[in-house]
Amino acid sequence: MVNIIEIKAIKREKAGKGASRAIRRTGYVPTVVYGDKKAPVLCSIEEKILTTLLNKTGFWTHQFEIDVDGEKSRTVCQDIQFHPVSDRPIHADFLRISKNAKLVMDIPLRFIHEDVAPGIKDGGVLNVVHRSLEVSCSPDNIPEYLELDLSALSIGDGLTTKDIVLPKDVKLVEEEEITVVTIAEPVEEEVEETSTPTAGESSTTAEEPKAEEEGK
């Protein structure tokens, strides 16, 4: 069963920069709920609640029931704007979804058993080409992540989108097979060569005498 997180929101009547600044001063984040062929709803969510949710794993794949003064909407978060200096959330967009909707979601990839991969044990370097992939799915089948097992990979090996076991009713948007992760050759560190002084040469460089300071 899908875990839907409930969020209480307060309806707001005014839009615009001035009204948004006033809302932020009260500890709330201006928010809009839109989509599903319904009129957008302007509201605000307590900043502490939104920040707590943002810090949890899988925020962008979770579903939220936004309760605006008793009017509830099932949503996913589409966008959050952050302050360029403080990095605090300053605006949020939530998209309404219906049970039968088809969604396109960006799902993170999770790589497991890296520590037992022969290529890593031999000094190879994990090269992650993609950290997430777009999938098409229904609201009841949004995966929190897509998993890839690295345990059999040697140096020079890799995994592609064909190696991902997709959950039921979940499809990749990109149909062409693409490389997701490889194990590359170890990076050799360059050793700086130092020349040995020949007979009659000094291994140090003499400093030029410093000019006397004026007045001495």
Backbone as numpy.savetxt, mean C-alpha at the origin, in Angstrom:
# Nx Ny Nz CAx CAy CAz Cx Cy Cz
-18.49 -15.82 5.81 -19.32 -14.61 5.81 -18.46 -13.36 5.81
-18.86 -12.37 5.04 -18.09 -11.13 4.94 -18.19 -10.33 6.23
-17.02 -9.88 6.71 -16.98 -9.04 7.90 -17.13 -7.58 7.49
-18.25 -6.97 7.86 -18.51 -5.57 7.50 -18.35 -4.71 8.75
-17.50 -3.71 8.67 -17.19 -2.84 9.81 -18.16 -1.66 9.81
-18.78 -1.42 10.94 -19.74 -0.32 11.05 -19.03 0.98 11.47
-19.39 2.06 10.81 -18.85 3.39 11.13 -20.00 4.36 11.30
-20.01 5.05 12.41 -21.01 6.09 12.65 -20.52 7.39 12.03
-21.39 8.06 11.30 -21.04 9.33 10.67 -22.13 10.35 10.97
-21.74 11.62 10.84 -22.66 12.73 11.09 -22.92 13.45 9.77
-24.18 13.67 9.45 -24.52 14.36 8.21 -24.08 15.82 8.29
-23.56 16.33 7.18 -23.19 17.74 7.10 -23.93 18.37 5.93
-24.28 19.62 6.11 -25.10 20.30 5.11 -24.27 21.07 4.09
-23.11 21.56 4.53 -22.32 22.45 3.67 -21.08 21.76 3.13
-20.74 22.10 1.88 -19.49 21.66 1.27 -18.58 22.88 1.15
-17.38 22.68 0.62 -16.47 23.80 0.44 -15.33 23.78 1.44
-14.26 24.51 1.11 -13.05 24.52 1.93 -13.30 25.07 3.33
-14.05 26.17 3.40 -14.30 26.77 4.72 -15.05 25.82 5.64
-16.10 25.19 5.13 -16.88 24.25 5.93 -16.04 23.04 6.31
-15.19 22.58 5.42 -14.34 21.41 5.70 -13.32 21.73 6.79
-12.74 22.91 6.73 -11.78 23.31 7.78 -12.46 23.36 9.14
-13.68 23.87 9.17 -14.42 23.95 10.43 -14.69 22.56 11.00
-15.00 21.60 10.12 -15.24 20.23 10.57 -13.97 19.61 11.13
-12.84 19.83 10.46 -11.58 19.26 10.93 -11.20 19.80 12.31
-11.53 21.05 12.57 -11.21 21.63 13.88 -11.96 20.93 15.01
-13.05 20.26 14.70 -13.84 19.56 15.71 -13.39 18.10 15.88
-12.34 17.71 15.13 -11.83 16.34 15.25 -12.49 15.34 14.32
-13.16 15.85 13.28 -13.83 14.98 12.31 -13.22 15.17 10.92
-13.44 14.18 10.06 -12.91 14.22 8.69 -14.09 14.33 7.71
-14.12 15.37 6.87 -15.18 15.49 5.86 -15.18 14.25 4.95
-16.37 13.72 4.72 -16.51 12.46 3.97 -17.69 12.56 3.01
-17.59 11.84 1.90 -18.72 11.75 0.98 -18.99 10.28 0.68
-20.25 9.90 0.70 -20.69 8.54 0.33 -21.45 8.67 -0.98
-21.04 7.93 -2.01 -21.66 8.11 -3.33 -21.76 6.77 -4.05
-22.43 6.77 -5.20 -22.52 5.58 -6.04 -23.82 4.83 -5.89
-23.92 3.69 -6.57 -25.09 2.82 -6.58 -26.34 3.56 -7.07
-26.14 4.50 -7.97 -27.24 5.27 -8.59 -28.08 6.04 -7.57
-27.43 6.47 -6.51 -28.11 7.27 -5.48 -27.38 8.59 -5.30
-28.08 9.56 -4.75 -27.48 10.88 -4.55 -26.34 10.80 -3.52
-25.26 11.56 -3.74 -24.17 11.58 -2.77 -24.65 12.12 -1.41
-24.05 11.61 -0.35 -24.36 12.07 1.01 -23.11 12.68 1.61
-23.20 13.93 2.01 -22.09 14.59 2.70 -22.18 14.28 4.18
-21.07 13.82 4.75 -21.06 13.50 6.17 -19.64 13.69 6.71
-19.44 13.37 7.97 -18.11 13.46 8.57 -17.92 12.30 9.54
-16.69 11.79 9.59 -16.33 10.65 10.44 -15.28 11.11 11.44
-15.38 10.63 12.66 -14.41 11.02 13.69 -13.01 10.60 13.24
-12.05 11.53 13.33 -10.70 11.28 12.85 -10.04 10.10 13.56
-10.25 9.99 14.87 -9.64 8.89 15.63 -10.09 7.54 15.10
-11.37 7.43 14.79 -11.91 6.16 14.28 -11.31 5.84 12.92
-11.27 6.83 12.04 -10.74 6.61 10.70 -9.25 6.24 10.75
-8.48 6.92 11.60 -7.05 6.64 11.72 -6.81 5.24 12.25
-7.61 4.81 13.23 -7.48 3.45 13.77 -7.73 2.41 12.69
-8.76 2.62 11.88 -9.07 1.69 10.79 -7.98 1.67 9.73
-7.43 2.83 9.43 -6.37 2.93 8.43 -5.12 2.15 8.85
-4.88 2.08 10.14 -3.68 1.40 10.65 -3.83 -0.11 10.72
-5.02 -0.61 10.40 -5.24 -2.05 10.41 -4.94 -2.64 9.03
-4.40 -3.85 9.03 -4.08 -4.53 7.77 -5.36 -4.78 6.96
-5.27 -4.54 5.66 -6.39 -4.84 4.77 -7.45 -3.77 4.69
-7.13 -2.55 5.11 -8.13 -1.48 5.11 -8.80 -1.32 3.74
-8.01 -1.35 2.68 -8.54 -1.05 1.35 -9.36 -2.18 0.76
-9.36 -3.35 1.39 -10.20 -4.44 0.91 -11.36 -4.72 1.86
-11.43 -3.99 2.96 -12.54 -4.17 3.90 -13.80 -3.45 3.40
-14.94 -3.90 3.89 -16.21 -3.24 3.61 -16.71 -2.53 4.87
-17.35 -1.39 4.67 -17.79 -0.57 5.78 -19.27 -0.22 5.61
-20.00 -0.33 6.69 -21.38 0.13 6.69 -21.40 1.52 7.33
-21.57 2.53 6.49 -21.58 3.91 6.97 -22.99 4.25 7.43
-23.12 4.58 8.70 -24.42 4.93 9.28 -24.48 6.44 9.45
-25.21 7.11 8.55 -25.33 8.57 8.60 -26.70 8.91 9.19
-26.69 9.15 10.48 -27.94 9.49 11.19 -29.05 8.48 10.90
-28.70 7.19 10.94 -29.70 6.14 10.74 -29.81 5.62 9.33
-29.28 6.34 8.35 -29.29 5.89 6.95 -28.00 5.12 6.67
-28.12 3.82 6.44 -26.94 2.96 6.32 -26.62 2.62 4.86
-25.32 2.62 4.56 -24.85 2.28 3.21 -23.68 1.32 3.31
-23.73 0.26 2.54 -22.60 -0.68 2.45 -21.60 -0.12 1.46
-20.34 0.02 1.88 -19.36 0.74 1.07 -17.98 0.08 1.11
-17.14 0.55 0.19 -15.69 0.34 0.26 -15.05 1.72 0.13
-13.88 1.87 0.73 -13.20 3.17 0.65 -12.51 3.30 -0.70
-12.79 4.39 -1.40 -12.19 4.63 -2.71 -10.96 5.52 -2.64
-10.97 6.47 -1.70 -9.84 7.41 -1.65 -9.82 8.13 -0.31
-8.62 8.40 0.16 -8.44 9.25 1.34 -7.33 10.25 1.02
-7.61 11.51 1.27 -6.61 12.55 1.07 -5.95 12.85 2.41
-4.62 13.05 2.36 -3.86 13.28 3.58 -3.20 14.66 3.54
-3.03 15.26 4.72 -2.33 16.54 4.81 -0.87 16.34 4.41
-0.33 17.20 3.56 1.04 16.99 3.05 2.12 17.08 4.12
1.85 17.72 5.24 2.86 17.86 6.29 2.61 16.91 7.45
1.41 16.96 8.02 1.09 16.14 9.19 0.71 14.70 8.85
0.34 14.45 7.57 -0.09 13.12 7.11 -1.39 12.67 7.77
-2.15 13.60 8.30 -3.45 13.27 8.89 -4.50 13.21 7.77
-5.51 12.34 7.90 -6.56 12.29 6.88 -7.38 13.58 6.89
-7.62 14.15 5.71 -8.36 15.41 5.63 -9.65 15.28 4.80
-9.79 14.16 4.07 -11.03 13.93 3.32 -11.10 12.46 2.93
-12.32 11.90 2.95 -12.49 10.48 2.60 -13.65 10.30 1.64
-13.49 9.37 0.69 -14.53 9.02 -0.27 -14.88 7.54 -0.10
-16.16 7.25 0.11 -16.63 5.87 0.23 -17.64 5.59 -0.88
-17.46 4.46 -1.56 -18.32 4.07 -2.68 -19.37 3.07 -2.21
-20.63 3.39 -2.44 -21.71 2.45 -2.12 -21.62 1.23 -3.05
-21.95 0.07 -2.50 -21.96 -1.13 -3.31 -23.22 -1.94 -3.00
-23.73 -2.62 -4.00 -24.85 -3.53 -3.79 -24.32 -4.96 -3.80
-25.10 -5.87 -3.25 -24.66 -7.26 -3.11 -24.30 -7.88 -4.45
-24.99 -7.50 -5.52 -24.77 -8.11 -6.83 -23.81 -7.32 -7.72
-23.19 -6.30 -7.16 -22.28 -5.47 -7.96 -21.01 -6.23 -8.31
-20.37 -5.85 -9.40 -19.06 -6.36 -9.76 -18.04 -5.26 -9.51
-17.07 -5.55 -8.67 -16.09 -4.53 -8.27 -14.74 -4.84 -8.89
-13.97 -3.78 -9.14 -12.57 -3.92 -9.52 -11.75 -3.39 -8.35
-11.00 -4.29 -7.72 -10.26 -3.94 -6.50 -8.77 -4.22 -6.69
-7.94 -3.38 -6.07 -6.50 -3.59 -6.07 -6.15 -4.41 -4.83
-5.75 -5.66 -5.01 -5.53 -6.58 -3.90 -4.04 -6.79 -3.66
-3.57 -6.63 -2.42 -2.14 -6.82 -2.13 -1.72 -8.28 -2.26
-0.46 -8.49 -2.59 0.11 -9.83 -2.68 0.87 -10.15 -1.40
0.76 -11.40 -0.96 1.50 -11.84 0.23 2.41 -12.99 -0.19
3.72 -12.84 0.11 4.71 -13.86 -0.25 5.07 -14.65 1.00
4.94 -15.99 0.92 5.20 -16.83 2.08 6.37 -17.78 1.82
6.97 -18.28 2.90 8.05 -19.27 2.88 9.31 -18.76 2.16
9.52 -17.45 2.23 10.74 -16.89 1.63 11.99 -17.46 2.30
11.90 -17.71 3.61 13.08 -18.15 4.37 13.55 -19.56 4.00
12.68 -20.37 3.39 13.10 -21.74 3.04 13.36 -21.90 1.54
13.19 -20.83 0.78 13.44 -20.91 -0.66 14.92 -21.19 -0.93
15.25 -22.22 -1.73 16.66 -22.53 -2.01 17.44 -21.34 -2.56
16.78 -20.55 -3.41 17.47 -19.41 -4.00 17.85 -18.35 -2.97
17.02 -18.15 -1.98 17.34 -17.19 -0.91 18.47 -17.74 -0.04
18.40 -19.05 0.26 19.45 -19.68 1.06 20.81 -19.61 0.37
20.80 -19.61 -0.97 22.05 -19.53 -1.73 22.52 -18.10 -1.94
21.84 -17.15 -1.32 22.27 -15.76 -1.42 21.54 -14.94 -2.46
20.53 -15.54 -3.09 19.77 -14.80 -4.10 18.97 -13.66 -3.49
18.56 -12.73 -4.34 17.84 -11.53 -3.91 16.40 -11.60 -4.40
15.46 -11.40 -3.48 14.05 -11.40 -3.84 13.72 -10.13 -4.62
13.24 -10.30 -5.83 12.88 -9.17 -6.69 11.37 -9.16 -6.90
10.68 -8.25 -6.19 9.22 -8.18 -6.28 8.85 -7.22 -7.41
8.23 -7.76 -8.45 7.85 -6.96 -9.62 6.51 -6.27 -9.37
5.58 -6.98 -8.74 4.26 -6.42 -8.43 3.91 -6.72 -6.97
3.42 -5.71 -6.26 3.02 -5.90 -4.86 1.50 -6.00 -4.72
0.79 -5.75 -5.79 -0.67 -5.89 -5.79 -1.14 -6.11 -7.21
-2.37 -6.62 -7.33 -2.96 -6.88 -8.64 -4.44 -6.51 -8.61
-4.95 -6.06 -9.73 -6.38 -5.74 -9.82 -7.19 -7.00 -10.11
-8.27 -7.16 -9.36 -9.16 -8.29 -9.58 -10.58 -7.80 -9.75
-11.40 -8.63 -10.39 -12.83 -8.39 -10.51 -13.53 -9.40 -9.61
-14.44 -8.91 -8.76 -15.11 -9.81 -7.82 -16.41 -9.18 -7.33
-17.20 -9.97 -6.64 -18.42 -9.47 -6.02 -18.09 -8.98 -4.61
-18.94 -8.17 -4.01 -18.68 -7.67 -2.65 -18.52 -8.78 -1.62
-19.16 -9.93 -1.85 -19.07 -11.03 -0.89 -17.81 -11.86 -1.06
-17.02 -11.55 -2.09 -15.83 -12.37 -2.36 -14.55 -11.54 -2.50
-14.49 -10.40 -1.87 -13.28 -9.58 -1.93 -12.18 -10.24 -1.09
-11.09 -10.69 -1.71 -10.01 -11.31 -0.92 -9.21 -10.23 -0.19
-8.75 -10.55 1.02 -7.92 -9.60 1.76 -6.54 -9.50 1.14
-6.05 -10.62 0.59 -4.75 -10.64 -0.10 -4.72 -11.86 -1.02
-3.74 -11.89 -1.92 -3.48 -13.05 -2.78 -2.12 -13.61 -2.38
-2.05 -14.92 -2.21 -0.86 -15.54 -1.62 -0.03 -16.26 -2.68
1.30 -16.14 -2.53 2.24 -16.85 -3.40 3.29 -17.55 -2.56
3.51 -18.84 -2.84 4.46 -19.66 -2.08 5.82 -19.64 -2.77
6.85 -19.19 -2.06 8.19 -19.08 -2.65 9.10 -20.26 -2.32
8.60 -21.26 -1.60 9.44 -22.32 -1.02 10.20 -23.14 -2.05
9.75 -23.21 -3.30 10.41 -24.07 -4.30 11.32 -23.28 -5.24
11.47 -21.99 -5.04 12.20 -21.16 -6.00 13.72 -21.19 -5.78
14.44 -21.40 -6.87 15.90 -21.29 -6.86 16.30 -19.99 -7.55
17.58 -19.69 -7.55 18.07 -18.49 -8.22 17.72 -18.55 -9.71
17.13 -17.50 -10.22 16.71 -17.46 -11.61 15.27 -17.85 -11.83
14.64 -18.44 -10.80 13.23 -18.81 -10.90 12.32 -17.62 -10.60
11.06 -17.77 -10.97 10.08 -16.73 -10.66 8.67 -17.29 -10.68
7.73 -16.47 -10.28 6.31 -16.84 -10.30 5.55 -15.80 -11.11
4.53 -16.25 -11.80 3.70 -15.36 -12.62 2.26 -15.37 -12.09
1.43 -14.61 -12.76 0.03 -14.56 -12.34 -0.66 -15.91 -12.51
-0.11 -16.79 -13.34 -0.69 -18.13 -13.51 -0.47 -19.00 -12.27
0.47 -18.62 -11.42 0.77 -19.39 -10.22 -0.11 -19.00 -9.04
-0.96 -18.00 -9.20 -1.82 -17.54 -8.11 -3.11 -18.37 -8.09
-3.40 -18.93 -6.93 -4.66 -19.65 -6.76 -5.71 -18.63 -6.34
-6.64 -18.35 -7.24 -7.65 -17.33 -6.98 -8.84 -17.91 -6.23
-9.38 -17.14 -5.28 -10.59 -17.59 -4.59 -11.75 -17.70 -5.57
-12.82 -18.35 -5.14 -13.99 -18.54 -5.96 -14.58 -17.21 -6.42
-14.95 -17.14 -7.68 -15.60 -15.96 -8.27 -14.71 -14.72 -8.27
-13.40 -14.92 -8.23 -12.44 -13.81 -8.31 -11.60 -14.00 -9.57
-11.51 -12.98 -10.40 -10.74 -13.04 -11.63 -9.77 -11.88 -11.72
-8.62 -12.14 -12.32 -7.65 -11.07 -12.56 -8.14 -10.20 -13.71
-8.00 -8.89 -13.54 -8.39 -7.96 -14.61 -7.44 -8.09 -15.79
-6.15 -8.21 -15.51 -5.15 -8.38 -16.56 -5.09 -9.86 -16.93
-5.56 -10.21 -18.13 -5.62 -11.61 -18.54 -4.27 -12.14 -19.00
-3.41 -11.27 -19.50 -2.09 -11.71 -19.98 -1.23 -12.14 -18.79
-0.49 -13.23 -18.98 0.39 -13.73 -17.92 1.57 -12.77 -17.72
1.78 -12.34 -16.49 2.88 -11.43 -16.19 3.68 -11.95 -15.00
4.96 -11.63 -14.97 5.83 -12.04 -13.86 5.52 -11.19 -12.63
5.44 -11.86 -11.50 5.10 -11.18 -10.25 6.32 -11.05 -9.35
7.13 -12.12 -9.27 8.29 -12.12 -8.37 9.36 -13.05 -8.93
10.62 -12.71 -8.74 11.74 -13.56 -9.15 12.79 -13.58 -8.04
13.70 -14.56 -8.16 14.87 -14.57 -7.27 16.08 -14.34 -8.16
16.71 -13.20 -7.96 17.81 -12.77 -8.82 19.16 -13.23 -8.27
20.16 -13.16 -9.14 21.53 -13.50 -8.73 21.98 -12.59 -7.59
22.85 -13.11 -6.71 23.37 -12.26 -5.63 24.14 -11.07 -6.21
24.06 -9.96 -5.52 24.78 -8.77 -5.94 26.17 -8.81 -5.35
27.18 -8.80 -6.23 28.56 -8.84 -5.74 29.02 -7.44 -5.41
29.59 -7.32 -4.23 30.10 -6.02 -3.81 31.46 -5.79 -4.43
31.65 -4.58 -4.96 32.93 -4.23 -5.57 33.92 -3.88 -4.47
35.10 -4.51 -4.55 36.15 -4.23 -3.58 37.11 -3.23 -4.18
37.27 -2.12 -3.49 38.16 -1.06 -4.00 39.60 -1.47 -3.82
40.34 -1.51 -4.95 41.74 -1.92 -4.89 42.60 -0.77 -4.40
43.58 -1.11 -3.55 44.53 -0.11 -3.05 45.91 -0.48 -3.57
46.59 0.49 -4.15 47.91 0.22 -4.72 48.96 0.22 -3.62
49.90 -0.71 -3.72 51.00 -0.79 -2.75 52.12 0.13 -3.20
52.63 1.00 -2.31 53.69 1.92 -2.70 54.93 1.18 -3.14
55.56 1.64 -4.24 56.81 1.05 -4.71 57.96 1.62 -3.90
59.12 1.04 -4.09 60.29 1.48 -3.34 60.57 2.95 -3.62
60.79 3.69 -2.57 61.09 5.11 -2.69 59.87 5.99 -2.64
58.65 5.38 -2.69 57.44 6.16 -2.62 56.84 6.06 -1.23
56.25 7.12 -0.80 55.61 7.12 0.51 54.15 6.73 0.36
53.61 6.02 1.37 52.22 5.60 1.32 51.28 6.69 1.79
51.84 7.80 2.25 51.01 8.92 2.68 51.29 10.12 1.82
50.36 11.02 1.77 50.51 12.24 1.00 50.79 13.39 1.95
51.91 14.08 1.70 52.27 15.18 2.59 51.35 16.35 2.35
50.92 16.98 3.44 50.07 18.16 3.32 50.92 19.39 3.07
50.38 20.29 2.27 51.09 21.55 2.04 51.05 22.38 3.29
52.14 23.07 3.57 52.14 23.91 4.78 51.02 24.93 4.71
50.32 25.09 5.83 49.21 26.05 5.88 49.75 27.46 5.94
49.04 28.36 5.25 49.45 29.77 5.27 49.24 30.33 6.66
50.21 31.13 7.12 50.09 31.72 8.43 48.94 32.71 8.45
48.20 32.72 9.56 47.09 33.66 9.69 47.63 35.07 9.82
46.87 36.01 9.32 47.27 37.40 9.38 47.34 37.87 10.83
48.32 38.65 11.09 48.47 39.21 12.43 49.41 38.43 13.31
49.83 37.19 12.81 50.79 36.41 13.60 52.19 36.72 13.14
